[in-house]
Amino acid sequence: MTTVKVKGMSCQHCVMAVTKALKEIEGLQDIAVDLEKGEAAFKETKPVDKNLIKDKIKKAGYEVVTE
Ligand SMILES: [Cu+2]
């Protein structure tokens, strides 16, 4: 399971939007977005470029936090 921090989610609508964005990426599976933690978790069935994940989430209107 891979987890990324997502900034800007405030309600279930945001959770749905982020989930939908991640579902569009080939190779991601079992996507689980946690509103309280501000995290998105998923399984990679093949290596997925982290920048693609960032881009998709950004296009949905949210920000991936990298520390
Ligand atoms: Cu929202």
N, CA, C, O and the ligand as a Tripos MOL2 file, in Angstrom:
@<TRIPOS>MOLECULE
protein
  269   267    68     0     0
PROTEIN
NO_CHARGES

@<TRIPOS>ATOM
      1 N           0.8500   -1.2020    0.0000 N.3       1 MET1
      2 CA          0.0000    0.0000    0.0000 C.3       1 MET1
      3 C           0.8850    1.2520    0.0000 C.2       1 MET1
      4 O           1.8330    1.3590    0.7780 O.2       1 MET1
      5 N           0.5650    2.1670   -0.8630 N.am      2 THR2
      6 CA          1.2760    3.4450   -0.9080 C.3       2 THR2
      7 C           0.3340    4.5240   -0.3780 C.2       2 THR2
      8 O          -0.8670    4.4920   -0.6490 O.2       2 THR2
      9 N           0.8730    5.4650    0.3680 N.am      3 THR3
     10 CA          0.0520    6.5420    0.9150 C.3       3 THR3
     11 C           0.6260    7.8900    0.5210 C.2       3 THR3
     12 O           1.8330    8.1140    0.6150 O.2       3 THR3
     13 N          -0.2380    8.7770    0.0840 N.am      4 VAL4
     14 CA          0.2010   10.1500   -0.1740 C.3       4 VAL4
     15 C          -0.6750   11.1120    0.6260 C.2       4 VAL4
     16 O          -1.8620   10.8680    0.8440 O.2       4 VAL4
     17 N          -0.0620   12.2000    1.0500 N.am      5 LYS5
     18 CA         -0.7900   13.2430    1.7750 C.3       5 LYS5
     19 C          -1.4550   14.1630    0.7620 C.2       5 LYS5
     20 O          -0.8230   14.6080   -0.1960 O.2       5 LYS5
     21 N          -2.7330   14.4430    0.9830 N.am      6 VAL6
     22 CA         -3.4610   15.3250    0.0740 C.3       6 VAL6
     23 C          -4.0020   16.5130    0.8560 C.2       6 VAL6
     24 O          -4.7160   16.3600    1.8470 O.2       6 VAL6
     25 N          -3.6430   17.6960    0.3830 N.am      7 LYS7
     26 CA         -4.0570   18.9260    1.0570 C.3       7 LYS7
     27 C          -5.2900   19.5130    0.3610 C.2       7 LYS7
     28 O          -5.3840   19.4860   -0.8660 O.2       7 LYS7
     29 N          -6.2080   20.0300    1.1270 N.am      8 GLY8
     30 CA         -7.3280   20.7740    0.5610 C.3       8 GLY8
     31 C          -8.6700   20.0690    0.5870 C.2       8 GLY8
     32 O          -9.6770   20.6320    0.1590 O.2       8 GLY8
     33 N          -8.6930   18.8270    1.0910 N.am      9 MET9
     34 CA         -9.9720   18.1150    1.1470 C.3       9 MET9
     35 C         -10.7510   18.5390    2.3880 C.2       9 MET9
     36 O         -10.2010   18.5960    3.4880 O.2       9 MET9
     37 N         -12.0390   18.8350    2.1990 N.am     10 SER10
     38 CA        -12.8170   19.2930    3.3410 C.3      10 SER10
     39 C         -14.1370   18.5670    3.5260 C.2      10 SER10
     40 O         -14.7920   18.7460    4.5530 O.2      10 SER10
     41 N         -14.5440   17.7580    2.5690 N.am     11 CYS11
     42 CA        -15.8090   17.0390    2.7180 C.3      11 CYS11
     43 C         -15.8170   15.7880    1.8440 C.2      11 CYS11
     44 O         -14.8450   15.5020    1.1440 O.2      11 CYS11
     45 N         -16.9130   15.0510    1.8900 N.am     12 GLN12
     46 CA        -16.9960   13.8090    1.1140 C.3      12 GLN12
     47 C         -16.9260   14.0550   -0.3870 C.2      12 GLN12
     48 O         -16.4850   13.1920   -1.1460 O.2      12 GLN12
     49 N         -17.3580   15.2200   -0.8010 N.am     13 HIS13
     50 CA        -17.2610   15.5490   -2.2180 C.3      13 HIS13
     51 C         -15.8000   15.5720   -2.6650 C.2      13 HIS13
     52 O         -15.4570   15.0870   -3.7430 O.2      13 HIS13
     53 N         -14.9620   16.1340   -1.8270 N.am     14 CYS14
     54 CA        -13.5260   16.1800   -2.1100 C.3      14 CYS14
     55 C         -12.9570   14.7650   -2.1760 C.2      14 CYS14
     56 O         -12.1530   14.4410   -3.0510 O.2      14 CYS14
     57 N         -13.3880   13.9340   -1.2380 N.am     15 VAL15
     58 CA        -12.9290   12.5470   -1.2040 C.3      15 VAL15
     59 C         -13.2850   11.8600   -2.5170 C.2      15 VAL15
     60 O         -12.4660   11.1470   -3.0970 O.2      15 VAL15
     61 N         -14.5100   12.0800   -2.9770 N.am     16 MET16
     62 CA        -14.9620   11.4830   -4.2310 C.3      16 MET16
     63 C         -14.1400   11.9800   -5.4150 C.2      16 MET16
     64 O         -13.7710   11.2120   -6.3040 O.2      16 MET16
     65 N         -13.8630   13.2730   -5.4060 N.am     17 ALA17
     66 CA        -13.1100   13.8790   -6.5060 C.3      17 ALA17
     67 C         -11.6960   13.3090   -6.5800 C.2      17 ALA17
     68 O         -11.1940   13.0090   -7.6630 O.2      17 ALA17
     69 N         -11.0620   13.1630   -5.4240 N.am     18 VAL18
     70 CA         -9.7010   12.6260   -5.3920 C.3      18 VAL18
     71 C          -9.7180   11.1390   -5.7760 C.2      18 VAL18
     72 O          -8.8500   10.6670   -6.5120 O.2      18 VAL18
     73 N         -10.7010   10.4250   -5.2740 N.am     19 THR19
     74 CA        -10.8330    9.0010   -5.6090 C.3      19 THR19
     75 C         -10.9980    8.8190   -7.1100 C.2      19 THR19
     76 O         -10.3550    7.9670   -7.7240 O.2      19 THR19
     77 N         -11.8690    9.6340   -7.6870 N.am     20 LYS20
     78 CA        -12.1330    9.5640   -9.1240 C.3      20 LYS20
     79 C         -10.8630    9.8600   -9.9290 C.2      20 LYS20
     80 O         -10.5680    9.1910  -10.9190 O.2      20 LYS20
     81 N         -10.1320   10.8620   -9.4870 N.am     21 ALA21
     82 CA         -8.8920   11.2380  -10.1780 C.3      21 ALA21
     83 C          -7.8850   10.0820  -10.1610 C.2      21 ALA21
     84 O          -7.2190    9.8070  -11.1600 O.2      21 ALA21
     85 N          -7.7900    9.4230   -9.0230 N.am     22 LEU22
     86 CA         -6.8360    8.3140   -8.9050 C.3      22 LEU22
     87 C          -7.2890    7.0970   -9.6990 C.2      22 LEU22
     88 O          -6.4680    6.3370  -10.2120 O.2      22 LEU22
     89 N          -8.6010    6.9210   -9.7940 N.am     23 LYS23
     90 CA         -9.1400    5.7800  -10.5470 C.3      23 LYS23
     91 C          -8.8320    5.8890  -12.0350 C.2      23 LYS23
     92 O          -8.8120    4.8870  -12.7490 O.2      23 LYS23
     93 N          -8.5970    7.0970  -12.4900 N.am     24 GLU24
     94 CA         -8.2940    7.3070  -13.9090 C.3      24 GLU24
     95 C          -6.8660    6.8870  -14.2540 C.2      24 GLU24
     96 O          -6.5070    6.7780  -15.4270 O.2      24 GLU24
     97 N          -6.0640    6.6550  -13.2270 N.am     25 ILE25
     98 CA         -4.6690    6.2840  -13.4740 C.3      25 ILE25
     99 C          -4.5430    4.7740  -13.5860 C.2      25 ILE25
    100 O          -4.9350    4.0320  -12.6860 O.2      25 ILE25
    101 N          -3.9880    4.3350  -14.7070 N.am     26 GLU26
    102 CA         -3.7910    2.9060  -14.9170 C.3      26 GLU26
    103 C          -2.7180    2.3860  -13.9700 C.2      26 GLU26
    104 O          -1.6440    2.9740  -13.8440 O.2      26 GLU26
    105 N          -3.0230    1.2780  -13.3080 N.am     27 GLY27
    106 CA         -2.0420    0.6740  -12.4110 C.3      27 GLY27
    107 C          -2.3500    0.8960  -10.9440 C.2      27 GLY27
    108 O          -1.6890    0.3190  -10.0800 O.2      27 GLY27
    109 N          -3.3440    1.7230  -10.6460 N.am     28 LEU28
    110 CA         -3.7280    1.9420   -9.2510 C.3      28 LEU28
    111 C          -4.9770    1.1290   -8.9250 C.2      28 LEU28
    112 O          -5.9050    1.0200   -9.7260 O.2      28 LEU28
    113 N          -4.9670    0.5690   -7.7330 N.am     29 GLN29
    114 CA         -6.0310   -0.3250   -7.3070 C.3      29 GLN29
    115 C          -6.3140   -0.1210   -5.8300 C.2      29 GLN29
    116 O          -5.4750    0.4020   -5.0960 O.2      29 GLN29
    117 N          -7.5020   -0.5350   -5.3950 N.am     30 ASP30
    118 CA         -7.8850   -0.4440   -3.9750 C.3      30 ASP30
    119 C          -7.6570    0.9580   -3.4220 C.2      30 ASP30
    120 O          -7.0020    1.1310   -2.3940 O.2      30 ASP30
    121 N          -8.2030    1.9530   -4.1100 N.am     31 ILE31
    122 CA         -8.0010    3.3350   -3.7010 C.3      31 ILE31
    123 C          -8.8820    3.6630   -2.4950 C.2      31 ILE31
    124 O         -10.0950    3.4530   -2.5100 O.2      31 ILE31
    125 N          -8.2370    4.1790   -1.4600 N.am     32 ALA32
    126 CA         -8.9590    4.5520   -0.2450 C.3      32 ALA32
    127 C          -8.5130    5.9430    0.1790 C.2      32 ALA32
    128 O          -7.3500    6.1540    0.5250 O.2      32 ALA32
    129 N          -9.4420    6.8860    0.1500 N.am     33 VAL33
    130 CA         -9.1150    8.2600    0.5300 C.3      33 VAL33
    131 C          -9.7020    8.5390    1.9030 C.2      33 VAL33
    132 O         -10.8910    8.3320    2.1440 O.2      33 VAL33
    133 N          -8.8450    9.0130    2.7950 N.am     34 ASP34
    134 CA         -9.2430    9.2890    4.1730 C.3      34 ASP34
    135 C          -9.2990   10.7970    4.3990 C.2      34 ASP34
    136 O          -8.2830   11.4910    4.3660 O.2      34 ASP34
    137 N         -10.5070   11.2740    4.6280 N.am     35 LEU35
    138 CA        -10.7140   12.7170    4.7850 C.3      35 LEU35
    139 C         -10.0530   13.2520    6.0590 C.2      35 LEU35
    140 O          -9.3760   14.2800    6.0270 O.2      35 LEU35
    141 N         -10.2540   12.5480    7.1790 N.am     36 GLU36
    142 CA         -9.7060   13.0240    8.4520 C.3      36 GLU36
    143 C          -8.1780   13.0860    8.4650 C.2      36 GLU36
    144 O          -7.5770   14.0330    8.9710 O.2      36 GLU36
    145 N          -7.5720   12.0480    7.8930 N.am     37 LYS37
    146 CA         -6.1130   12.0120    7.8530 C.3      37 LYS37
    147 C          -5.5590   12.8740    6.7170 C.2      37 LYS37
    148 O          -4.3910   13.2650    6.7360 O.2      37 LYS37
    149 N          -6.4040   13.1630    5.7340 N.am     38 GLY38
    150 CA         -5.9370   13.8820    4.5680 C.3      38 GLY38
    151 C          -4.9660   13.0440    3.7580 C.2      38 GLY38
    152 O          -3.9190   13.5160    3.3130 O.2      38 GLY38
    153 N          -5.3440   11.7870    3.5820 N.am     39 GLU39
    154 CA         -4.4650   10.8580    2.8940 C.3      39 GLU39
    155 C          -5.2070   10.0580    1.8340 C.2      39 GLU39
    156 O          -6.4080    9.8070    1.9310 O.2      39 GLU39
    157 N          -4.4480    9.6720    0.8260 N.am     40 ALA40
    158 CA         -4.9660    8.7510   -0.1770 C.3      40 ALA40
    159 C          -4.0570    7.5340   -0.2100 C.2      40 ALA40
    160 O          -2.8400    7.6580   -0.3470 O.2      40 ALA40
    161 N          -4.6530    6.3660   -0.0860 N.am     41 ALA41
    162 CA         -3.8880    5.1200   -0.1130 C.3      41 ALA41
    163 C          -4.3130    4.2950   -1.3150 C.2      41 ALA41
    164 O          -5.4710    4.3340   -1.7310 O.2      41 ALA41
    165 N          -3.3710    3.5520   -1.8650 N.am     42 PHE42
    166 CA         -3.6760    2.7120   -3.0310 C.3      42 PHE42
    167 C          -2.6090    1.6550   -3.2070 C.2      42 PHE42
    168 O          -1.5140    1.7410   -2.6510 O.2      42 PHE42
    169 N          -2.9600    0.6590   -3.9930 N.am     43 LYS43
    170 CA         -2.0120   -0.3780   -4.3690 C.3      43 LYS43
    171 C          -1.5810   -0.1130   -5.7890 C.2      43 LYS43
    172 O          -2.3720    0.3390   -6.6180 O.2      43 LYS43
    173 N          -0.3220   -0.3940   -6.0680 N.am     44 GLU44
    174 CA          0.1680   -0.2460   -7.4360 C.3      44 GLU44
    175 C           0.3120   -1.6300   -8.0540 C.2      44 GLU44
    176 O           1.0760   -2.4620   -7.5660 O.2      44 GLU44
    177 N          -0.4250   -1.8660   -9.1250 N.am     45 THR45
    178 CA         -0.3180   -3.1500   -9.8080 C.3      45 THR45
    179 C           0.8530   -3.1240  -10.7920 C.2      45 THR45
    180 O           1.2900   -4.1620  -11.2900 O.2      45 THR45
    181 N           1.3450   -1.9260  -11.0570 N.am     46 LYS46
    182 CA          2.5730   -1.7380  -11.8290 C.3      46 LYS46
    183 C           3.1580   -0.4010  -11.3790 C.2      46 LYS46
    184 O           2.4330    0.4190  -10.8150 O.2      46 LYS46
    185 N           4.4360   -0.1620  -11.6090 N.am     47 PRO47
    186 CA          5.0100    1.1030  -11.1440 C.3      47 PRO47
    187 C           4.3100    2.3120  -11.7810 C.2      47 PRO47
    188 O           4.1620    2.3920  -13.0000 O.2      47 PRO47
    189 N           3.8920    3.2300  -10.9410 N.am     48 VAL48
    190 CA          3.2150    4.4280  -11.4270 C.3      48 VAL48
    191 C           4.0510    5.6540  -11.0580 C.2      48 VAL48
    192 O           4.5060    5.7920   -9.9230 O.2      48 VAL48
    193 N           4.2390    6.5240  -12.0210 N.am     49 ASP49
    194 CA          4.9980    7.7560  -11.8210 C.3      49 ASP49
    195 C           4.3150    8.6510  -10.7810 C.2      49 ASP49
    196 O           3.1470    9.0100  -10.9310 O.2      49 ASP49
    197 N           5.0400    8.9980   -9.7520 N.am     50 LYS50
    198 CA          4.4890    9.8410   -8.6840 C.3      50 LYS50
    199 C           4.0250   11.1980   -9.2150 C.2      50 LYS50
    200 O           3.0680   11.7810   -8.7050 O.2      50 LYS50
    201 N           4.7160   11.6920  -10.2450 N.am     51 ASN51
    202 CA          4.3270   12.9810  -10.8100 C.3      51 ASN51
    203 C           2.9720   12.9290  -11.5020 C.2      51 ASN51
    204 O           2.2270   13.9100  -11.5290 O.2      51 ASN51
    205 N           2.6710   11.7550  -12.0620 N.am     52 LEU52
    206 CA          1.3640   11.5790  -12.7000 C.3      52 LEU52
    207 C           0.2630   11.6340  -11.6440 C.2      52 LEU52
    208 O          -0.7920   12.2330  -11.8530 O.2      52 LEU52
    209 N           0.5290   11.0000  -10.5170 N.am     53 ILE53
    210 CA         -0.4290   11.0250   -9.4110 C.3      53 ILE53
    211 C          -0.6400   12.4590   -8.9310 C.2      53 ILE53
    212 O          -1.7700   12.9000   -8.7190 O.2      53 ILE53
    213 N           0.4680   13.1730   -8.7640 N.am     54 LYS54
    214 CA          0.4150   14.5830   -8.3550 C.3      54 LYS54
    215 C          -0.4220   15.4160   -9.3270 C.2      54 LYS54
    216 O          -1.2920   16.1890   -8.9250 O.2      54 LYS54
    217 N          -0.1320   15.2340  -10.6120 N.am     55 ASP55
    218 CA         -0.8130   15.9870  -11.6640 C.3      55 ASP55
    219 C          -2.3130   15.7630  -11.6460 C.2      55 ASP55
    220 O          -3.1020   16.7040  -11.7270 O.2      55 ASP55
    221 N          -2.6910   14.4920  -11.5360 N.am     56 LYS56
    222 CA         -4.1150   14.1250  -11.5500 C.3      56 LYS56
    223 C          -4.8360   14.7520  -10.3660 C.2      56 LYS56
    224 O          -5.9380   15.2820  -10.5040 O.2      56 LYS56
    225 N          -4.2030   14.6840   -9.2080 N.am     57 ILE57
    226 CA         -4.8210   15.2330   -8.0030 C.3      57 ILE57
    227 C          -4.8990   16.7570   -8.1040 C.2      57 ILE57
    228 O          -5.8730   17.3720   -7.6680 O.2      57 ILE57
    229 N          -3.8710   17.3440   -8.6790 N.am     58 LYS58
    230 CA         -3.8480   18.7940   -8.8560 C.3      58 LYS58
    231 C          -4.9620   19.2520   -9.7970 C.2      58 LYS58
    232 O          -5.6250   20.2610   -9.5590 O.2      58 LYS58
    233 N          -5.1480   18.4880  -10.8650 N.am     59 LYS59
    234 CA         -6.2070   18.8160  -11.8330 C.3      59 LYS59
    235 C          -7.5830   18.7160  -11.2040 C.2      59 LYS59
    236 O          -8.5140   19.4120  -11.6090 O.2      59 LYS59
    237 N          -7.7090   17.8390  -10.2040 N.am     60 ALA60
    238 CA         -8.9820   17.6980   -9.5000 C.3      60 ALA60
    239 C          -9.1770   18.8470   -8.5060 C.2      60 ALA60
    240 O         -10.2690   19.0250   -7.9660 O.2      60 ALA60
    241 N          -8.1120   19.6260   -8.2660 N.am     61 GLY61
    242 CA         -8.2400   20.7970   -7.4130 C.3      61 GLY61
    243 C          -7.5840   20.6720   -6.0460 C.2      61 GLY61
    244 O          -7.8320   21.4840   -5.1550 O.2      61 GLY61
    245 N          -6.7380   19.6420   -5.8810 N.am     62 TYR62
    246 CA         -6.1020   19.4160   -4.5880 C.3      62 TYR62
    247 C          -4.5970   19.3250   -4.7550 C.2      62 TYR62
    248 O          -4.0740   19.2980   -5.8690 O.2      62 TYR62
    249 N          -3.9200   19.2790   -3.6290 N.am     63 GLU63
    250 CA         -2.4610   19.3260   -3.6630 C.3      63 GLU63
    251 C          -1.8710   18.1210   -2.9270 C.2      63 GLU63
    252 O          -2.2810   17.7920   -1.8130 O.2      63 GLU63
    253 N          -0.9000   17.4730   -3.5730 N.am     64 VAL64
    254 CA         -0.1810   16.4040   -2.8820 C.3      64 VAL64
    255 C           0.9470   17.0390   -2.0910 C.2      64 VAL64
    256 O           1.7410   17.8100   -2.6300 O.2      64 VAL64
    257 N           1.0110   16.7140   -0.8240 N.am     65 VAL65
    258 CA          2.0470   17.2640    0.0440 C.3      65 VAL65
    259 C           3.2400   16.3180    0.0560 C.2      65 VAL65
    260 O           3.1060   15.1410    0.3890 O.2      65 VAL65
    261 N           4.3850   16.8300   -0.3020 N.am     66 THR66
    262 CA          5.6080   16.0310   -0.2460 C.3      66 THR66
    263 C           6.5210   16.6240    0.8150 C.2      66 THR66
    264 O           6.7900   17.8250    0.8400 O.2      66 THR66
    265 N           6.9860   15.7440    1.6870 N.am     67 GLU67
    266 CA          7.8600   16.2660    2.7240 C.3      67 GLU67
    267 C           9.3090   15.8670    2.4960 C.2      67 GLU67
    268 O          10.1810   16.2280    3.2870 O.2      67 GLU67
    269 CU        -15.3220   19.0300   -0.4070 Cu       68 CU68
@<TRIPOS>BOND
     1     1     2 1
     2     2     3 1
     3     3     4 2
     4     3     5 am
     5     5     6 1
     6     6     7 1
     7     7     8 2
     8     7     9 am
     9     9    10 1
    10    10    11 1
    11    11    12 2
    12    11    13 am
    13    13    14 1
    14    14    15 1
    15    15    16 2
    16    15    17 am
    17    17    18 1
    18    18    19 1
    19    19    20 2
    20    19    21 am
    21    21    22 1
    22    22    23 1
    23    23    24 2
    24    23    25 am
    25    25    26 1
    26    26    27 1
    27    27    28 2
    28    27    29 am
    29    29    30 1
    30    30    31 1
    31    31    32 2
    32    31    33 am
    33    33    34 1
    34    34    35 1
    35    35    36 2
    36    35    37 am
    37    37    38 1
    38    38    39 1
    39    39    40 2
    40    39    41 am
    41    41    42 1
    42    42    43 1
    43    43    44 2
    44    43    45 am
    45    45    46 1
    46    46    47 1
    47    47    48 2
    48    47    49 am
    49    49    50 1
    50    50    51 1
    51    51    52 2
    52    51    53 am
    53    53    54 1
    54    54    55 1
    55    55    56 2
    56    55    57 am
    57    57    58 1
    58    58    59 1
    59    59    60 2
    60    59    61 am
    61    61    62 1
    62    62    63 1
    63    63    64 2
    64    63    65 am
    65    65    66 1
    66    66    67 1
    67    67    68 2
    68    67    69 am
    69    69    70 1
    70    70    71 1
    71    71    72 2
    72    71    73 am
    73    73    74 1
    74    74    75 1
    75    75    76 2
    76    75    77 am
    77    77    78 1
    78    78    79 1
    79    79    80 2
    80    79    81 am
    81    81    82 1
    82    82    83 1
    83    83    84 2
    84    83    85 am
    85    85    86 1
    86    86    87 1
    87    87    88 2
    88    87    89 am
    89    89    90 1
    90    90    91 1
    91    91    92 2
    92    91    93 am
    93    93    94 1
    94    94    95 1
    95    95    96 2
    96    95    97 am
    97    97    98 1
    98    98    99 1
    99    99   100 2
   100    99   101 am
   101   101   102 1
   102   102   103 1
   103   103   104 2
   104   103   105 am
   105   105   106 1
   106   106   107 1
   107   107   108 2
   108   107   109 am
   109   109   110 1
   110   110   111 1
   111   111   112 2
   112   111   113 am
   113   113   114 1
   114   114   115 1
   115   115   116 2
   116   115   117 am
   117   117   118 1
   118   118   119 1
   119   119   120 2
   120   119   121 am
   121   121   122 1
   122   122   123 1
   123   123   124 2
   124   123   125 am
   125   125   126 1
   126   126   127 1
   127   127   128 2
   128   127   129 am
   129   129   130 1
   130   130   131 1
   131   131   132 2
   132   131   133 am
   133   133   134 1
   134   134   135 1
   135   135   136 2
   136   135   137 am
   137   137   138 1
   138   138   139 1
   139   139   140 2
   140   139   141 am
   141   141   142 1
   142   142   143 1
   143   143   144 2
   144   143   145 am
   145   145   146 1
   146   146   147 1
   147   147   148 2
   148   147   149 am
   149   149   150 1
   150   150   151 1
   151   151   152 2
   152   151   153 am
   153   153   154 1
   154   154   155 1
   155   155   156 2
   156   155   157 am
   157   157   158 1
   158   158   159 1
   159   159   160 2
   160   159   161 am
   161   161   162 1
   162   162   163 1
   163   163   164 2
   164   163   165 am
   165   165   166 1
   166   166   167 1
   167   167   168 2
   168   167   169 am
   169   169   170 1
   170   170   171 1
   171   171   172 2
   172   171   173 am
   173   173   174 1
   174   174   175 1
   175   175   176 2
   176   175   177 am
   177   177   178 1
   178   178   179 1
   179   179   180 2
   180   179   181 am
   181   181   182 1
   182   182   183 1
   183   183   184 2
   184   183   185 am
   185   185   186 1
   186   186   187 1
   187   187   188 2
   188   187   189 am
   189   189   190 1
   190   190   191 1
   191   191   192 2
   192   191   193 am
   193   193   194 1
   194   194   195 1
   195   195   196 2
   196   195   197 am
   197   197   198 1
   198   198   199 1
   199   199   200 2
   200   199   201 am
   201   201   202 1
   202   202   203 1
   203   203   204 2
   204   203   205 am
   205   205   206 1
   206   206   207 1
   207   207   208 2
   208   207   209 am
   209   209   210 1
   210   210   211 1
   211   211   212 2
   212   211   213 am
   213   213   214 1
   214   214   215 1
   215   215   216 2
   216   215   217 am
   217   217   218 1
   218   218   219 1
   219   219   220 2
   220   219   221 am
   221   221   222 1
   222   222   223 1
   223   223   224 2
   224   223   225 am
   225   225   226 1
   226   226   227 1
   227   227   228 2
   228   227   229 am
   229   229   230 1
   230   230   231 1
   231   231   232 2
   232   231   233 am
   233   233   234 1
   234   234   235 1
   235   235   236 2
   236   235   237 am
   237   237   238 1
   238   238   239 1
   239   239   240 2
   240   239   241 am
   241   241   242 1
   242   242   243 1
   243   243   244 2
   244   243   245 am
   245   245   246 1
   246   246   247 1
   247   247   248 2
   248   247   249 am
   249   249   250 1
   250   250   251 1
   251   251   252 2
   252   251   253 am
   253   253   254 1
   254   254   255 1
   255   255   256 2
   256   255   257 am
   257   257   258 1
   258   258   259 1
   259   259   260 2
   260   259   261 am
   261   261   262 1
   262   262   263 1
   263   263   264 2
   264   263   265 am
   265   265   266 1
   266   266   267 1
   267   267   268 2
@<TRIPOS>SUBSTRUCTURE
     1 MET1         2 RESIDUE 1 A MET
     2 THR2         6 RESIDUE 1 A THR
     3 THR3        10 RESIDUE 1 A THR
     4 VAL4        14 RESIDUE 1 A VAL
     5 LYS5        18 RESIDUE 1 A LYS
     6 VAL6        22 RESIDUE 1 A VAL
     7 LYS7        26 RESIDUE 1 A LYS
     8 GLY8        30 RESIDUE 1 A GLY
     9 MET9        34 RESIDUE 1 A MET
    10 SER10       38 RESIDUE 1 A SER
    11 CYS11       42 RESIDUE 1 A CYS
    12 GLN12       46 RESIDUE 1 A GLN
    13 HIS13       50 RESIDUE 1 A HIS
    14 CYS14       54 RESIDUE 1 A CYS
    15 VAL15       58 RESIDUE 1 A VAL
    16 MET16       62 RESIDUE 1 A MET
    17 ALA17       66 RESIDUE 1 A ALA
    18 VAL18       70 RESIDUE 1 A VAL
    19 THR19       74 RESIDUE 1 A THR
    20 LYS20       78 RESIDUE 1 A LYS
    21 ALA21       82 RESIDUE 1 A ALA
    22 LEU22       86 RESIDUE 1 A LEU
    23 LYS23       90 RESIDUE 1 A LYS
    24 GLU24       94 RESIDUE 1 A GLU
    25 ILE25       98 RESIDUE 1 A ILE
    26 GLU26      102 RESIDUE 1 A GLU
    27 GLY27      106 RESIDUE 1 A GLY
    28 LEU28      110 RESIDUE 1 A LEU
    29 GLN29      114 RESIDUE 1 A GLN
    30 ASP30      118 RESIDUE 1 A ASP
    31 ILE31      122 RESIDUE 1 A ILE
    32 ALA32      126 RESIDUE 1 A ALA
    33 VAL33      130 RESIDUE 1 A VAL
    34 ASP34      134 RESIDUE 1 A ASP
    35 LEU35      138 RESIDUE 1 A LEU
    36 GLU36      142 RESIDUE 1 A GLU
    37 LYS37      146 RESIDUE 1 A LYS
    38 GLY38      150 RESIDUE 1 A GLY
    39 GLU39      154 RESIDUE 1 A GLU
    40 ALA40      158 RESIDUE 1 A ALA
    41 ALA41      162 RESIDUE 1 A ALA
    42 PHE42      166 RESIDUE 1 A PHE
    43 LYS43      170 RESIDUE 1 A LYS
    44 GLU44      174 RESIDUE 1 A GLU
    45 THR45      178 RESIDUE 1 A THR
    46 LYS46      182 RESIDUE 1 A LYS
    47 PRO47      186 RESIDUE 1 A PRO
    48 VAL48      190 RESIDUE 1 A VAL
    49 ASP49      194 RESIDUE 1 A ASP
    50 LYS50      198 RESIDUE 1 A LYS
    51 ASN51      202 RESIDUE 1 A ASN
    52 LEU52      206 RESIDUE 1 A LEU
    53 ILE53      210 RESIDUE 1 A ILE
    54 LYS54      214 RESIDUE 1 A LYS
    55 ASP55      218 RESIDUE 1 A ASP
    56 LYS56      222 RESIDUE 1 A LYS
    57 ILE57      226 RESIDUE 1 A ILE
    58 LYS58      230 RESIDUE 1 A LYS
    59 LYS59      234 RESIDUE 1 A LYS
    60 ALA60      238 RESIDUE 1 A ALA
    61 GLY61      242 RESIDUE 1 A GLY
    62 TYR62      246 RESIDUE 1 A TYR
    63 GLU63      250 RESIDUE 1 A GLU
    64 VAL64      254 RESIDUE 1 A VAL
    65 VAL65      258 RESIDUE 1 A VAL
    66 THR66      262 RESIDUE 1 A THR
    67 GLU67      266 RESIDUE 1 A GLU
    68 CU68       269 GROUP 0 **** ****
